Amino acid sequence: MLPHDLCARIQNAFRARHHRIAVNHSTQNLGIMSILLRGGFVSNLTRGTLAEPSPAAFLTVGDAQKRIWADLKYRDDFPVLSTMEVISKPSKRVFMDLAEIRRLCTGRRAQNIKPLGLGEIIVVRTNDKENEWLEAREAVQMKLSGEVICRAQ
């Protein structure tokens, strides 16, 4: 599943007022969803199957049946996540060095990408295998550059 598909699914689930969403299990989806969890956009992540969020059943099914279940977060009956958009597309991938990511985090533009606003996160995919999926501010702290995947606000 490509990042733009994941972004669309999450945004549509929030707009339809779903309380829970299931997405395909992959390292990419798990990385992006865990960043959303740390950013406070979702309240819980659970591994499961097509039918239910069940870590025990997750271990017994094949790869095609595995899903990541996320509990969506609402505040005063309004979605916490309002928009989730893709920055790096398959047709035009966006790679940034550390200085450019730092510029985004400190409120300045970089490569025609708007700076981070209040309560907003940008997902960065780095070449470091230990920390492949990071939020932009974490990437700056760890001094890692990489591909800017998407932003959520």
N, C-alpha and C positions, 0 to 999 in steps of 0.2 A: 504494500500500500504506500503510495507516495504521500509526502507531507501535505500537499494541497487537499487530498482526499480526507486526511485526518482532520485538518483545520475545518473543512466544510462540515464534516459529521459532527464535530464538537459544537460549532457555532449553531448549526441547525437544531441540535438537541436542546441547547439552551433556549433558543427561540420558541421551540415547541413545548417548553416547560417540562421536559422529561426530568425525572429524578435520578436516573441511572442510564449509562450508555455502555455498550460493549463494542470494542474495536479489536481487530486482528492482533494476535500476539506476535510482535517482532521487537528486536532490540531498538529500532528507531521509534516505534510507537511507545514502548515502555520508557525510553529516554525522554521523549517529549511530554508524556503524561506525568512522569515523576517531577519534571520541572514545573508543570502546571500545579501539581500537588504542593510543592515547596513554595510556589508563588501565591497559594491560597485560592486558586480558581476552582479546584475540585477538593472535596473533603476526604475522599478515601479511594484507594486503588486495591483491587483484588484480582487475583488470577482465577480463571474459571473456564467453563465450556460455553458452547452456544446456548445452552438452556439456562444455566444459572452460574452465579459467582461462587465457585467451590474449589478452593485450593487442592483438596483431596482428589476430586474428580479430574482436575487439571493434569495431574500426573499420570492418569490412566488413559487419556484420549490421545488421538493422533494430532499432528501439527495443524491440520486443516480445521480441527474443532476447537483449538485453543483460542481464548479471548482474554482481553484485559477489561475488567469492569471498573468503571469510575462513577462515583457518586457525585453528582453535580451540585454546586453550592449556590444558594440564593440568599439574598439579604433583603428583608422587608418585601418579600414576594417579587423581587427583581433579580435577574441573573447577575452574578458577580462578573462574569465574562461577557462583555458587550460585543467585541469584534475580535476575530482571529484571522489574520491574513498572512499569506505566504510571501516571503521576500525573494528567496532563491527558487527559481523555477527550473524545470528540466531544460527549457530552451535558453535560459539566461541565468546561470548560476552566479551567486554573489559571494566572493571570498574577500575577507578583510584581515588586515594585519592587526596587531595589538593596538597600535596608535589609533587606527580608525574605529575599532570597537570602543576604545576609551573615549573618543570624541562623542560617539552616540550616547554613552553612559553619562557624560558630563553636560549634555544638553546642546550639542552641536551636530550639524549635518555631516554625513559621510557617504560618498557615492550616491547622492540623490535619495538617501533614506532619511526620513524624519528622525529627529533625536527621540530618546526615551522620554515619555511623559510620566506623570505621577501615577503610580499603581500599574505601570506597564512593564512587560518583560519581553525580551528578545531571546530566542533559542539559537544557540551556536553549536555547530558540530565541529569538533576539533579532531586533529590527527592523533591525539593521545589516547591510547586504548583504555587506560584506566579511567579517564574522564572524557569520554567521547561526546556526551551530550551535556551541555552546560548552559546556564543562563548567562547573559552578556556580562553582568557584574561579576559573576563567579569566574568567567574566563579572564577578565581583567585582573582579578586578584591572583589567579594562578599563572598569569602571564602567558596565556595561550591564544593563538589566532585560529581562524577557521572559516567555515562556510556559515553565513547567516541564513538560517532556515525560515523562521516565521516570527511574528510578534503577536502578543495577546494583550488586550486591555479590558 
